[in-house]
Amino acid sequence: MTSLLLQAFEKAQSLPEYLQDEFAVQFLEDIESEMRWVQTLSQPQPAKLDQLATKALNNSANSKTKILGFDQL
């Protein structure tokens, strides 16, 4: 455990129990969310992205696109 994380837990110990529980719930949710992101990003997903990029390039090359400004999106 890093010293910063240890410091956070030490400070959290001085909070009332209901705030400690809120902190714990949020912290656990953040950890689980981060783990899901790591897992998602570690899986290869280039096929779909390649398909979308190829389609966009083909549409542009075949004049099937139009130039829009930010206010027209």
C-alpha contacts under 8 A as a table, 3 or more apart, distances in Angstrom:
res1	aa1	res2	aa2	distance
1	M	5	L	6.53
1	M	6	L	6.61
2	T	5	L	5.33
2	T	6	L	6.22
3	S	6	L	4.98
3	S	7	Q	6.04
4	L	7	Q	5.01
4	L	8	A	6.28
5	L	8	A	5.03
5	L	9	F	6.33
6	L	9	F	5.19
6	L	10	E	6.17
7	Q	10	E	5.06
7	Q	11	K	6.24
8	A	11	K	5.23
8	A	12	A	6.11
9	F	12	A	4.89
9	F	13	Q	6.30
10	E	13	Q	5.29
10	E	14	S	7.34
11	K	14	S	5.65
11	K	15	L	7.35
12	A	15	L	5.35
12	A	20	Q	6.21
12	A	23	F	7.92
13	Q	16	P	7.96
13	Q	20	Q	7.12
15	L	19	L	6.08
15	L	20	Q	6.04
16	P	19	L	5.45
16	P	20	Q	6.30
17	E	20	Q	4.91
17	E	21	D	6.14
18	Y	21	D	5.12
18	Y	22	E	6.28
19	L	22	E	4.92
19	L	23	F	6.01
20	Q	23	F	5.02
20	Q	24	A	6.05
21	D	24	A	4.96
21	D	25	V	6.10
22	E	25	V	5.18
22	E	26	Q	6.20
23	F	26	Q	5.24
23	F	27	F	5.97
24	A	27	F	5.04
24	A	28	L	6.01
25	V	28	L	5.26
25	V	29	E	6.14
26	Q	29	E	5.11
26	Q	30	D	6.10
27	F	30	D	5.09
27	F	31	I	6.22
28	L	31	I	5.08
28	L	32	E	6.16
29	E	32	E	5.14
29	E	33	S	6.04
30	D	33	S	5.06
30	D	34	E	6.05
31	I	34	E	5.11
31	I	35	M	6.16
32	E	35	M	5.09
32	E	36	R	6.26
33	S	36	R	5.12
33	S	37	W	6.30
34	E	37	W	5.08
34	E	38	V	6.19
35	M	38	V	5.08
35	M	39	Q	6.19
36	R	39	Q	5.09
36	R	40	T	6.03
37	W	40	T	5.00
37	W	41	L	5.96
38	V	41	L	5.28
38	V	42	S	6.04
39	Q	42	S	5.18
39	Q	43	Q	6.62
40	T	43	Q	5.59
41	L	44	P	7.57
45	Q	48	K	6.36
45	Q	49	L	7.00
46	P	49	L	5.15
46	P	50	D	5.82
47	A	50	D	5.13
47	A	51	Q	6.21
48	K	51	Q	5.06
48	K	52	L	6.27
49	L	52	L	5.17
49	L	53	A	6.11
50	D	53	A	5.11
50	D	54	T	6.01
51	Q	54	T	5.19
51	Q	55	K	6.14
52	L	55	K	5.14
52	L	56	A	6.17
53	A	56	A	5.11
53	A	57	L	6.15
54	T	57	L	5.15
54	T	58	N	6.06
55	K	58	N	5.11
55	K	59	N	6.06
56	A	59	N	5.13
56	A	60	S	6.15
57	L	60	S	5.08
57	L	61	A	6.08
58	N	61	A	5.03
58	N	62	N	6.07
59	N	62	N	5.17
59	N	63	S	6.18
59	N	64	K	4.84
59	N	65	T	6.10
60	S	63	S	5.15
60	S	64	K	5.79
60	S	65	T	5.44
61	A	64	K	7.60
63	S	66	K	7.59
68	L	71	D	7.92
68	L	72	Q	5.76
68	L	73	L	6.69
69	G	72	Q	5.29
69	G	73	L	6.86
70	F	73	L	5.65
